[in-house]
């Protein structure tokens, strides 16, 4: 689901006026899923996708809950390295895009039921 979620998130950003600068950008062992620019900001986007059933959709933790403190620290560090290599006057921002999939009752299909863009999530 990770690669599918990242494609959906990139398409979402494009449809909302962002320019995708990088996908799966690495700084050593640290990775940023998507780096995107708007008119005023550069967004370092962590994508989290989860699949739910009808029973778990309302009660399970949201995908963003998987972006724990250590992941935030590493992403900030990678973003700092990116900005060092690619200086900009745009405001940097750490975003999360969470994508919730719903599994069909027979378990054979999934569909996107929610995309949420959390700007400045951390």
WONOR-V663029 format. One record per backbone hydrogen bond with DSSP energy under -0.5 kcal/mol. CO is the residue of the C=O (numbers start at 1). NH is the residue of the N-H. Records with the same first field share a line. If there is no record, write none. Layout:
CO = NH + NH
//
This chain:
1 = 5
2 = 6
3 = 7
4 = 8
5 = 9
6 = 10
7 = 11
8 = 12
9 = 13
10 = 14
11 = 15
12 = 16
13 = 16 + 18
14 = 17
18 = 20
19 = 21 + 37
22 = 35
25 = 32
27 = 30
30 = 27
32 = 25
33 = 24
34 = 36 + 45
35 = 21 + 22
36 = 43
37 = 19
40 = 91
41 = 38 + 43
42 = 93
43 = 36 + 45
44 = 46 + 95
45 = 34 + 47
46 = 97
48 = 99
50 = 101
52 = 103
53 = 57
54 = 58
56 = 60
62 = 65
63 = 66
64 = 67
66 = 68
68 = 72
69 = 73
70 = 74
71 = 75
72 = 76
73 = 77
74 = 78
75 = 79
76 = 80
77 = 81
78 = 82
79 = 83
80 = 84
81 = 85
82 = 86
91 = 42
93 = 44 + 95
94 = 121 + 122
95 = 46
96 = 98 + 118
97 = 48
98 = 116
99 = 50 + 101
100 = 113 + 114
101 = 52 + 103
102 = 111
104 = 107
109 = 104
111 = 102
114 = 100
116 = 98 + 118
117 = 119
118 = 96 + 121
//
